[in-house]
Amino acid sequence: MKSLKIFLILFCASFILTSCLEEIPLTNSESKSFLVIESTITNEYKFQTVKLSRTIELDSLNSIKETNAIVVIKDDSNNSFNFTETDDGIYVSNNEFEAELNKNYTLEITTKDGKRYTSKQQKIAGVNEMDSLEAKLGTKTNGEEGINIVVNSNTTDENAQYYRYEYEETYKIIAPLWSNQKLEIIIDEFPFSEVALVTDPVDNKICYNTINSSDIIQTETTLLSGNDVNFNVHFLGKNDFKVSHRYSVLVKQYVENLEAYTYFNTLKKLSESQGIFTQNQPGLVVGNISSVSDIDENVIGFFEVVSVSEKRIFFNYEEYYPDGEVDYISDCVITAPPLLAVAAFPGQKPPQTSPLVNALKQNSIFYLLNSEPTEQLIGNYLLVPRECGDCTVLGSNVKPTFWID
C-alpha cells in the first residue's frame, strides 16, 4: 500500500513535469509510460534495495513492474555494487554494504530494451542519532485527544538539518468473544442438517498486526538556533483501535540533503492538494535521475543516500487512560439461529432451510452454548461475527520476534 501511494503521487508529478504551465489533457490515449525508481541507500550494513516499475493508464491504480533490468550502484572509489532481481521489479544487492561518509554514490540502470538511466551523485548529508522515542498525551488542533509519538535527537553536525521519517506500528488484538470450540457442519442437506461442536485446534484468541506508514513525514532545523529535533512523528487518537491493548512502534529517522528534502516535500504538498491539475499548479517537480538514451524522457523518482537511526517503544493503553476503554472494531452482535427454520405464523409452512448452517456459511462462528433460549435467541448455539471470536481475521496469531509483553 505504501509503494502504491508513493507511485500515485509520483505519477501525478510526472504530468506536472511535462506541462506545468499548460492545460493537461487527461486522456488515456495520450498518457505515457514513465520509469518509476524507488531507492534509498543507507549507512546500515545490509542488503540494499532498488525498486523499478512503470506507470500505466492515468485512471488505473496499478503499475507494471520493470523486470530484467541491470542495476548497479557505483561510488567514487571505483567500487561497484551489483543488484539481482529477487522478485518482479525488486532488485537486491548481491552483497551487504553500507553508505560511507564523504563518499559519492551513483545509481545506474539499464532496462531490458537497452535504455540507460543514471542518477546525480549522492552522499550522506549528515548524521544524527535518535536520542529517545516517547509516547506523550496530546491534543490535535481539532481538539481530539490522544497519544503523540515524539522523536528527540540532537547533534553537533551542522549538515544534519533535513529529516524524513518512517514508522512501523504493531499492535495486539484480543478477540473479545473467543471460544476454544467451533461448530462444524456435518450434514448440509435439508431436512437432515447436522452440526457438531469440536475443539478448535487453532489458537485464534490473541493476534498481532503490523502497519507501515504511507505518508511523507518530514521536518527541518534550519530555522532553529541548533540542530535539536523534538518532533511529533505520529498521532494515535484516544479511541484508535490500535491502542486498545498493547502497542509498539518502530521509528526510523533519515537525515536528508536539501535536494531530497525539497523533492519529497513537494510530493507531499501535491498529495495533500485537493486539485493537482488546477490553475494553481506548482513548479516543476524534478528528481535526480535522467535518461542517458533520451534526454527528453521523463523519469520519476529520486535516488538518495542517507544516514538512518531507529528506535522502538512499547506501551499499554491503561498506562495513559487507566479508566478508559476502546470500542472493538466490530459491533459483535450475538445471534442464535435455530438448526431448522420455524414458521413465522401458526399454520404457515416453514422455509426449507437451516438458519444455523446458513449463518455458519456466512462467517458466523460459535461463541457459547445457549443455556437460556429466548424468543430472540431461540437456537442452541450463540454465534458471533468471525472477527469477534477469531483474531486471525484482523492479524496474525504468530507473535513477532521483537514483541515484549
Order of alpha helices (4+ residues) and beta strands (2+ residues): alpha-beta-beta-beta-beta-beta-beta-beta-beta-beta-beta-beta-beta-beta-beta-beta-beta-beta-alpha-beta-beta-alpha-beta-beta-alpha
